[in-house]
């Protein structure tokens, strides 16, 4: 015979994503998206992630345009939106 007991499980639920620079919500208007995700991974290419380090940054489009685009242009990249 199977026996069961009632349990309460704690879980996490996604709420929102904020910009790591200014702290504002990156999707403040429902379905409108103004989000940039940057990540850099380095280390030994392996199935075991313990050999790699990752830096991930979430930011709003405003901070991307203010802080990152000028740096890309200074590096010689031709930054154009399509």
Secondary structure by P-SEA (a helix, b strand, c coil): cbbbbbbbbbbccccccccccccccccccccccbbbbbbbbbcccccccccbbbbbbbbcaaaaaaccaaaaaaaccccccc
